[in-house]
Amino acid sequence: MKEGWEAVIGLEIHAQLSTESKIFCGCSTRFGDEPNSNTCPVCLGLPGSLPVLNRRAVELGARAALALGLRINEVSVFARKNYFYPDLPKGYQISQYDRPFSEEGLLEIMTAERDEGGHAREWRPLEVRITRMHLEEDAGKNVHEGLPETGRYSYVDLNRAGTPLAEIVTEPDFRTSWEAYDYVNHVRRALQWVGASDADMEKGNLRCEANVSVRRAGSAEFGTKVELKNLNSVRFMQRAIEFEIERQIALIESGGRVTQETRLWDERAGETRVMRSKEEAHDYRYFPEPDLQPLTVAADWVEQVRSLMPELPEARRRRFMEQYGLSYNDAALLVRERQLADFYERAAAASNPRGAANWLKGELLRELDAAGRRAEDSPVTPEELGALVRAVEGGRISGKQGKDVLLEMFRSGKGADRVIEEQGLAQVSDAGEIEKIVTDVLASNPQQLAAYRGGKEALFGFFVGQVMKVSKGKANPKVVNDLLRERLKAE
């Protein structure tokens, strides 16, 4: 960002809750079905149809709110948000306005600025105020490509109309695009962790919008904000915010004025462009939904939901650091997904925390990522990874052999002990057996032995290599080194 300027950024996240049916009717929320096949009179807004609230949507909304540190209100009210768009069949959206489901949250995230390669420099905590999280129904989807004559026509798929959403709105607490990036990733992981949402941006069940303005450094006044839409990946969002900050600064410095408007991000062009003028709340003519009673949730029900939730990712990261002595980076990596954190704890229990962390984050995750698999789909179980760690740390096989064993375990699904036995990789650690080899190697290389005694200590590696060669790589390297030092020193 240009010196002398400061950005002010607020975010809105729309997360589809992981229900099997829509929020006000029984239609399926399944992704990828034939267009307009998952619809009924309720989600199409046909005359005489009445909405009925999905209890599961409320439960998942509560999970999301608790995971983000929000207060769940005892009473919330659904409202009609009126606007006209081709994918909104009723001409209004059932949402919440002045009495939301939850509000007033304070969330601590970890954030860092990045270098030119996008690598984090130094992680630090950031407190983010979440204004509200309310429940609402989604609109349908306009399709502009992949069908005949999309140059002339837009197509409307209403399968998504009526799917349950949690809209999460922050205060303008972000000052850089990377802070916004880290926040969205934090929220996305938290929602997935507690099972509230799949939060899959490729399927459109997590979408974000950013409100961006700039002001002179030190100024208390906010600048005119611009809303950025069409942000269908966290990386695109970061790039769009970065571009918009620079665009607004350049516009003001050239004597222009920022217009309050909604802009789209064009990834191909690498720029934002105008979509429409920004609406205000009064433009939507909110009023209470007459077909739904106020939503009332009891305090003991909220506590019941809380009691069924898993340990949250940030709490688990801190515990991994305290209980297992892991670094921040290692612990943060291992809690990037709940199943990965579970996998690690089982592997640690089967071996030791440090060894399990090293082999999981270094070797096994590399294979999983390359194969497009997740921890829960790993052909290497946590217990078998623990067996491999024990084999390496106990001197049964070397670290290099361990990597080969892991590759075979991943390929075949066989256990560590079986692969080691089948490939004849078990190390020889018996000192007497190795000492015989050392004696033969020294006797077979008198010139090198004399040179070593004459001061060429670099030849120590030569002797180690010869012993390993004679033993066909099976001799325990530590035992070899110890015995050679004793013999060379003694003679």
N, C-alpha and C positions, 0 to 999 in steps of 0.2 A: 504494500500500500504506500502511496506517496506520502512523504513526510509532511506533517502539519495537518493531516486529515485523520478522521476516525470514522469507522463504519458502525452502524447500529443495526442489528439484525434480530428479528423475531421469527419463529418457525411455527408452522402448523403441520401436523402429521395426521393423515387419515389412515387408520389401520383397520382392515377387515377382520372382524372377530371370527374365530374358528368354529362356527356353528354349522350343522348339517343342513339347516333350513333357514329361511330368511327371517328378518326381525319381526315382521308383522303378518306373515303367512307361512304355509307349510311347504312352499316351493324349495327345491334343492338349490344349494349354493355351489354345486359342483362346477369346477372350472373346465372349460374346453368342450362342453356339450354343444349340440347344434343350436345356432342362433335362435332366440325367442322360444326355445322349447321348455325352459324352466320359468313359466309365467302362469298367472291365474288372475281372476278378476281383481283381487286385492292389490297385487303389485302392478297391475296395469291401470289401476285407478278407475275401474268401470263403475257406473252408477249403482248404488245400493250395496256395494261391498264395504266391509268394516275391518279395520286392523285389529289384531290380537297380539299383544306383546309376547315375544319369545323369552321364556324364563332363562334359558341357557345363555342368551345374549347378555342378560343382566349379570349373571354369574361371572362370565368371562370379562365383562366390563369392570366388575369389582376386582377381579384378579389384576387386570391392567392398572387400575387406579392404585391399588395397594403396592404393586411393584414399582410405581413411580412416585410413591410418597404422597399421594393426594388424599384429601379428606373426602369421604363418601357422604353425601348429604342424605339425611333421612327422607326428605321429600324432594323430588325433582319433577319437572313438568315438560311434557312434549309440546312442541309448537310447530306451526306450519310456516315454512320459509318459502315465500312465493316468488317464483321466477319461471320464465318460459324458455325452454330449450328442447330440441328434438328428442333427447334421450330421457326427458322427465315426463312420463306419461300423464301424471295427475295435474301438472302445472304447478305443483308445489312439492317440497320435500319435507317429510316429517323429521324434525330435528329437535334440538333444545336451545333455548336462548337465555333468558334471564335467571332461570332456576336449573342449572345443569346437574348432572348426575354426581360429579365430583369436581373439586376445585382446591386452590391454595396449596399447591405442593412445592416442596423445596428438594431438589434432586442434586446430589453431588456426582459429577462425572470426572473422568480423567481426560485431559486434553494436552496437546502439544503442537507447536509449530513444526513445519516440515522444511527440509532442505530442498534443493532443486530436484532431487530425485524422488521426493515424496516421502523421505524417511523421517520419522519423528526425532526431534532433537532432545527435548527433556520433558517428561510428563509432569503435569501439575494438576491439582484439583481445581474444579470450577463449579460454583454453585449456580444452578439454573432454577429460576422461579417458573413453575408451571401454573398458569392462570386458571385453567379449567380442562377437564376432559368430559365431553358430553357424548351421549349416544344418539345415533341417527341412522337413517337408511341411505344407501348409496343410490346414485342415478344409474341409468343404463350406460351404454357405450356407443359412440359414433365411430363407424369404421370408414376409413378414407383410402384404404389400399387393399389389394389382394382380391378384389371382386370386379366384375365387368363395369366398365365406364365410370370408374371412380373419378375420372376427370370431370364428369358431368354431375354425378350423384354422390351423396353420402348415404351410407346404410346405417340402420339403427338396430342394435342388439340389446334387448331388454332383459337378458338373463341376469345381469348384474343388478338391475333395479330392485331395491328392497333388501339387498344383502346388508347385514349389520356392520356399522362402522363405529369406531371410537375416534373422535376428533380431539387431538391433544394440542393445546395452544400455549405457547410460552410468552413470557414477558420479553421485551427486546434486550436480552442479556448477553448476546454474542457480539464480539467485536471483530472477529476474523472468520473467514470461510472455513478454516480448519476446526474452529470451535464448533461451528454448526455441523460439520461433518462428523466429529466425534460424538456429538449429542445424538444425532440421528442413529448412528451405529449403536450407541448405548441403549436407546429406547427400543430399537429393533431387536437387539439381543434379549432385553428384559421381557418383551412381549412373547418372544419365542420360548424363553426359559420357563415362564409360568404357564405356557399353553394357551395364552389368550389369543394369539394370532400367529399364522404362518409367517407373516411379514415378508413375503416373497415379492420383491419389487418387479420381477420379470412377469409375474402373473397379475400385477396391478393391485395386489391386496395390501400393499403399503405404498402410499404416495405422500409426497411432502411439497409444501409451498413455503417460500421464504419472503418475508417483508424486509426490504433493504433500503436504508437511507444512509447519507453521509453528512458529516458536520465538521467544522473546524475543530482541531484538537483543543480541548479545554472548554468548549462551548457546552452549556447545559441544555440548549434548545435542540429539539429533534429536527432533522431535515424532512423534506417531503419523501414519503416512502413509496416504493414501487413493489408490487407483488409479482413474484416469479412463479409461473406454473410450468407444467410439462416437465417436471423433474423426476424422471423415472429411474434414476439410480443415484446413490449417494455421491458418487464421483461426479456425475453430471451436475448435481446440485452445487457441489463445491466450486466447480468451474464457472457455473452460471453466476453465483454470488460474486466470485472474484472479478468476472467481466463486468458485472453491473456496478460494483464499487468503482472501478476505474472509469467506466462510462460516465457515471454521475459526477465524479471529480472533474473530469475533462470538460463536461458540459458546463459546470458552474464556473470553472476557471476561464472558460471562453466567453463568459457573459450570459450564458443561457440559464434557463430555469428547469428544474426537474418537475415533470408532470406526474400527478398521482394517477397511476394506471396499472393495468395488468399486462405483463410481458411474458412471452414464451421463450424457452431456451431452444435454440437451433444448434444441435451438437455438430452437425456437418459444417455449418458456417462458423461455429465457435462464437456465437453472439446471441444476445437477446433481441427480440423484436416485439413491437406493439401488438397486443391482442385486442384489448378494449379498455375503456375508461374504468377505473376502479369503483365498484359499488360500495355504498355505505349500508349500515344495518337497516336504516329506514327504507331503503330501496326494496328490501325484501318483504316489507309489511308483515312482520312476525305477529302472530296471535296464537293463543293456546289451542292445541289440537282438540276439537270438540268431541272426537270419537274415542279418546283415550283418557282414562282417569289419571290423576297424578300418581307417579311411581313412588311407593313408600317401601323403604327397606329398614328392617329392624337392626339394632346394634348387635344383637346376639347372632343374627344371620351373617353380618359382616365379619364378626370374629370367627365364625365357623369357616367361612371362605378363607380367612387369613390362616387358620390352623391347618388347612389342607395344602397350603402353598409350600414349595420347596425353598431351601436356603437360596437367597438371591445371589446373583453372580458377583457383585462387588463384595458382599460379605464372605463369599466363598474364596474370592481372590485373597482377601486379607487373611483368612484362616490358613490358606495354603502357604502364605509367606510366614506366618507365625508358627504353624504346626510342623511344616515340612522344611522350613528354611529356604524356600524358593525366592528368587529375585522377583522384582515387580514384573519384568518383561516375561519371564517364564510363567509366573502365575497368571498373568493376564492372557497369555496365549492359551493356557490350559483351560480357562473358563470362557473361551470364546463361544462354546456351545455347551449346553448342559450335559449331553451324552459324552462329550469329550472329557469333561471334568469327572463324570462318573467312571469312565474308562480308566483315567489316571489313578483315581483312588483305589480301584481294584488292583491295578498293576503294582501300585506302591505297596499295598498290603501283601502282595505275593512276592515282593523282593525288598526294595528299599526306596524311599521317596526320591532321593537324588538320582539314583540309577534309572528308575522308571521314568522320571521326567526327561532325562537326557536322551534315552532311547526313543521315547514317544515323540518328543518335539523334533528330534533330529532325523531319525531314520524312518520310523513308521509313518509319521505325518507326511513326509515327502512322498512315500509310496501311495498313501491314501489320496493326497491332492492330485498326484499324477494320474491316478485311476478314476478320479472324479467321485470318490467314495467318502463317506463320513464315518466317524468312529464306530457308530452302532452297526455299520455294515462291514467292519474289518474282518478279513479272514483270519487274522491273528487275534486271538482273544486276550483280554487283559492278563489272565492267569498264565497264558503261554508266553506273553511278553515278559512277565515276571520270571518265568523259568529261564528264558534266554539271558536276562540280566544276571540271575544267579550263576548261570554257567560261565559267563564272562568274568564276573567279579570273583568267582571262586577259583579261577585259573583253569577251568576245564577246557575252555577254548579261548583264543585271543580275541581282541576287539575287532581285528580285521576279519577273522573267521566269523565272528558274531554277525557282522553285516551281511556276509554271504548266506549265513543260516537264516537271517530274517527275510532276505529276498526269497529264499526257497519256501519258507513258512507262508509268506504272503501269496506266492504263486500256487502252492499246493494245498494250503490249509492244514498242513501237518504240524504237529507240536514240535517244540524245540528239541527235546530229547530224542525224538524219533529221527529228525533231520540230522542231528549230530552223529547218531549211531549209524544211519544209512550211509552217510558220507565219510565215515571213519575220521572224524575231525577232532576227537577228544585229545586234548593235550597230554603229553607225558610230563608229570610233575614229580615223579619219583627221583629223588636226588641221586641215588645210587646208579640208576639207569642212565641218567644224564651225565654223571661224572665219567662213566666209561666212554661215552661219546667224546667228551671234552679231552680225555687222555689221548684217545686216538687222533683227534684233530691236531693237538699240540705236537704229537709225535710225527705226524705226516707233514708238518709245515715248519721244519727247523729254521729255514732262512727268515721267515716272517717272525718266528719266535725270537730269533737273535736280534732282528731289527727292532722289535718292540722293546726288548731289554735294553737296546741301545738308545732308547728315548723316543721312538716313533709310536707314541701312544694312540695315534689315530688308527693303528692296526687292530685296536680292540674290536672295532666293528667288523673287521675281516673275520676274526675268530668267531664272533657271534654268528655271522652269516654262514660260516662253514658248519657250525654245530647245527643250525637250523636246517641246512641243506641235508646233512647226514640223517637227521631225524625226520626228514620230509615235512618239516614245518610243524611237527607235533610237540616239540620240546617247549616247555613253559618258558617264555622269554625271561621272566624275572629270575627263575631258578638258574637258567643259563648264565645270565649276567653275574649273579652272585658267585657261582662256582668258578667262572672264568677269572673274576677278580681275585678270588682266593688263590687259585693255582698260579696265575701270572705273578702275583705278589710274592708267593712262597718260593717260586723258582727264580 
